[in-house]
């Protein structure tokens, strides 16, 4: 008995090797992001070559004992799988789909959590308002010094009025509003992530946000500036507070699903809740960008309180109708 | 009947407490729509951590370069446009911190530079396409896993009771070390996004070892070829691919002694390649008849 001159597995490999190498080269180009520079023939060849590589893999597993060949084919097929069944939409297409339907639909689906999140903030506002009205010293407990920026029970009424209507001379203002945007966005991402710790930290963050608002409101109301303060804060606050409420809602959804996954397995339920909440969060970052623009630009240009209320009402109308008005294609 | 070659943990290893270093325990069934199991291998905790540290290093370098450029531009431009540069810097740092991971994972490779270097990629656990919302979710969770613990460490000097900071760090540790406490090495972000990180290395197709020894002047008998099974064949394959003279000499000596082939005159490499070809041919032809001989103890 002598060694057979050619093994079946050797012949098998020799016949198909060229196709594998071709697929390998095409995938390498695709992975470098060169899909745009590839011809139609090359792009349509990938699924065909991928399927023949898959059948090679299953044959190789059955007849070949060449470990390195099987490992190569597994790696090639895995790369091919991710290429063929990976995402196919372009970035522009994804963004369009996001604004056209995915974002409002996700926000609508989180309506219960949104209400809960808003309730925490409102309760915080009311508590801080009452406490600060009873004793102005509470202000210092709720508002950190660097955020108060000279506003406080010690400031005179005129000084407080100036913070609402002063032009600030424009120095460093755009920088400040950019800082506020990045800061707020980071805080809302944190509120979202903290939802994983069973909602409690998110609830705390929401309440604390309300406490700060309530303390400010109470301070200005005591000096007879409540109405003006409302205009000053709401012109961007409608957008900003709404965004923060939604971030809290996204966090609540995750924490709640983790605790009570319902009929499905905890992992599956959590994965779906996470993706839904992520869509809302991407929108929150967009909203906070809008709020930053309103705060940095519109509020400095418009000093009339009624116009400020007008813009606040208009932005509330825009967001609410964008999110909650029924759509033809909505489920 | 067709058990995939050598990757499935045998029943005996499954009964023992799992050894996390054993790579076969990180192989997961992953059936494509065509019905083929791709047998994905999950990345282990060390690879994940290494990839993350590489990414952090890259972000740090980018941030430093970007900051130096900004400072330079601000000095050149003066105060008025200096503010503009400051805005660009703030937005750039924000984007770098939040969107570095997302932007790279949205590309066809679905991996950050750190993951690419280690041959890893992100995939959905369900096998469905990786969507942008999943990538957003898994990366937004870094706030909890990375930045919150860091902020507790940073706060220690800030007048807050150090016990609170320590308790905060311990609490955060639950999220930081989460991947070490589940068998799929999922971090919190993976859990929330329904993803995992798998190995997707680019392999090079090695030359076929049986192609080279057509002109050998000797052959083995069936009895000699029946001395070993598939497990020994793959060890032999590895030895032949590494081509380390001392290992080859030891292995050749062992085989010669076992099959009684001391009389065959050949170099170690020649002897081993011919034996490899013969053994593979023998085992593969038995495979075609439905007989998979696992190792040398497996007597038909």
Interface residues (C-beta under 8 A of the other chain):
Chain A: X1 X2 X3 X4 X5 X7 X8 X9 X10 X13 X14 X17 X20 X21 X24 X28 X30 X31 X33 X35 X51 X54 X57 X58 X61 X62 X63 X64 X65 X66 X67 X68 X69 X70 X71 X72 X74 X75 X76 X77 X78 X79 X81 X82 X83 X85 X86 X87 X88 X91 X94 X98 X102 X171 X172 X174 X175 X178 X179 X182 X185 X186 X189 X190 X192 X193 X194 X196 X197 X254 X267 X268 X270 X271 X272 X273 X274 X275 X276 X277 X278 X279 X281 X282
Chain B: X2 X4 X5 X6 X32 X33 X34 X36 X38 X39 X40 X83 X84 X86 X87 X90 X91 X93 X94 X98 X106 X107 X108 X109 X110 X121 X123 X125 X126 X127 X128 X129 X130 X131 X132 X133 X134 X136 X137 X138 X140 X141 X142 X143 X144 X145 X147 X148 X175 X188 X191 X192 X193 X194 X198 X200 X201 X202 X203 X204 X205 X206 X208 X209 X210 X211 X214 X216 X219 X220 X221 X222 X230 X233 X234 X237 X238 X241 X274 X277 X278 X280 X281 X283 X284 X285 X287 X288
